[in-house]
Amino acid sequence: MSYSFWANATAITHIIIIVGVLIGLLVSFRYKRFRPFEAGALILIVLLWSYYGNCPLTIIEQYFRDLAGQSSNLTSIGFLPYYAHKFFDLNFTSNLVKQSTFFTGGVFFTASIEWLSPFFHFHLFHFRKSFKRKLGHTFSF
């Protein structure tokens, strides 16, 4: 198999993951129980993006494109801006995509913490109840 095939396979995988994350956002708005999973996915994306300075799939695709002899500047432009310009003639910066992803990750991380609050409240309630029993009802909360 050629390097061009692997570059295209990486691009398709990248698109599938992006669509999956976007669908996950829509599902998370409707069903709160999916927010921690979506937050985890977005936080993982933010961590990988911050560590490598770019999306690892973009770096891998650029590597395969270079080995195939295809000239593309994916790592300097970014995956979404490159293909949005190539297929739809839309122009936006990689920094816009990065800031939007980081903001959305933060919002969903915060929302997932709020979603977990009944679990924490239950344990606080249980702790207060056992604390009252031990002190013999001398303190009231």
C-alpha positions as CSV (number, residue, x, y, z in Angstrom):
1,M,0.0,0.0,0.0
2,S,1.2,3.5,-0.8
3,Y,1.8,6.3,1.5
4,S,-0.9,8.3,-0.3
5,F,-3.4,5.6,0.9
6,W,-2.3,5.9,4.5
7,A,-2.5,9.7,4.3
8,N,-6.0,9.5,2.9
9,A,-7.0,6.9,5.5
10,T,-5.7,9.2,8.3
11,A,-7.7,12.1,6.9
12,I,-10.8,10.0,6.8
13,T,-10.3,8.8,10.3
14,H,-9.7,12.4,11.4
15,I,-13.0,13.5,9.8
16,I,-14.9,10.6,11.4
17,I,-13.6,11.6,14.8
18,I,-14.5,15.3,14.3
19,V,-18.0,14.3,13.2
20,G,-18.3,11.9,16.2
21,V,-17.3,14.7,18.6
22,L,-19.8,17.1,17.0
23,I,-22.6,14.5,17.3
24,G,-21.5,13.9,20.8
25,L,-21.9,17.6,21.6
26,L,-25.5,17.5,20.3
27,V,-26.3,14.3,22.2
28,S,-24.7,15.8,25.4
29,F,-27.0,18.8,25.2
30,R,-30.0,16.6,25.2
31,Y,-28.8,13.8,27.6
32,K,-26.7,15.0,30.5
33,R,-25.4,11.6,31.3
34,F,-23.2,11.7,28.2
35,R,-21.5,15.0,29.2
36,P,-18.7,13.3,31.2
37,F,-17.8,11.2,28.2
38,E,-17.8,14.2,25.9
39,A,-15.9,16.2,28.4
40,G,-13.3,13.4,28.6
41,A,-13.0,13.3,24.8
42,L,-12.5,17.0,24.6
43,I,-10.1,17.2,27.4
44,L,-8.0,14.4,25.8
45,I,-8.0,16.3,22.5
46,V,-6.9,19.5,24.3
47,L,-4.1,17.6,26.2
48,L,-2.8,15.9,23.0
49,W,-3.1,19.1,21.0
50,S,-1.2,21.1,23.7
51,Y,1.5,18.4,24.1
52,Y,2.2,18.0,20.4
53,G,1.5,21.6,19.3
54,N,-1.0,20.2,16.8
55,C,-3.4,17.4,16.5
56,P,-1.5,14.1,16.3
57,L,-3.6,12.9,13.4
58,T,-2.7,16.0,11.4
59,I,1.0,15.4,12.1
60,I,0.7,11.7,11.0
61,E,-1.2,12.7,7.8
62,Q,1.5,15.3,7.0
63,Y,4.2,12.7,7.5
64,F,2.5,10.3,5.1
65,R,1.9,13.1,2.6
66,D,5.6,14.0,2.7
67,L,6.6,10.4,2.2
68,A,4.1,10.2,-0.8
69,G,5.7,13.3,-2.3
70,Q,2.5,15.4,-2.0
71,S,3.1,19.0,-1.1
72,S,0.7,20.1,1.6
73,N,1.3,22.3,4.6
74,L,-1.2,20.7,7.0
75,T,0.8,21.2,10.2
76,S,1.3,24.9,9.6
77,I,-2.3,25.6,8.4
78,G,-4.2,23.0,10.4
79,F,-6.5,20.1,9.4
80,L,-9.9,21.9,9.3
81,P,-8.7,25.2,7.8
82,Y,-6.8,23.3,5.1
83,Y,-9.7,21.1,4.0
84,A,-12.3,23.8,4.5
85,H,-10.4,25.9,2.0
86,K,-9.7,23.0,-0.3
87,F,-13.2,21.7,-0.6
88,F,-15.5,24.6,0.4
89,D,-13.3,27.7,-0.2
90,L,-13.8,28.8,3.4
91,N,-11.0,30.7,5.1
92,F,-10.5,30.6,8.9
93,T,-7.4,30.2,11.0
94,S,-6.1,27.2,13.0
95,N,-6.1,29.4,16.1
96,L,-9.8,29.9,15.8
97,V,-10.4,26.1,15.7
98,K,-8.0,25.7,18.6
99,Q,-9.6,28.3,20.8
100,S,-13.1,27.0,20.0
101,T,-12.1,23.4,20.9
102,F,-10.4,24.6,24.2
103,F,-13.5,26.7,25.1
104,T,-15.9,23.9,24.3
105,G,-13.8,21.4,26.3
106,G,-13.8,23.7,29.3
107,V,-17.6,24.3,29.1
108,F,-18.3,20.5,28.9
109,F,-15.8,19.7,31.7
110,T,-17.7,22.2,33.9
111,A,-21.0,20.8,32.8
112,S,-19.9,17.3,33.6
113,I,-18.8,18.4,37.1
114,E,-22.3,19.8,37.6
115,W,-23.8,16.5,36.4
116,L,-21.8,14.7,39.1
117,S,-23.1,17.0,41.8
118,P,-26.0,14.6,42.9
119,F,-23.4,11.9,43.5
120,F,-21.4,14.3,45.7
121,H,-24.5,15.6,47.4
122,F,-25.6,12.1,48.3
123,H,-22.2,11.4,50.0
124,L,-22.3,14.7,51.8
125,F,-25.8,13.8,53.0
126,H,-24.6,10.4,54.2
127,F,-21.6,12.0,55.9
128,R,-23.8,14.5,57.7
129,K,-26.2,11.8,58.8
130,S,-23.4,9.6,60.2
131,F,-21.8,12.7,61.8
132,K,-25.1,13.5,63.6
133,R,-25.4,9.9,64.9
134,K,-21.9,10.0,66.4
135,L,-22.3,13.4,68.1
136,G,-25.7,12.4,69.5
137,H,-27.7,15.1,67.7
138,T,-26.0,18.0,69.6
139,F,-25.2,19.9,66.4
140,S,-27.7,20.6,63.7
141,F,-26.7,21.4,60.1
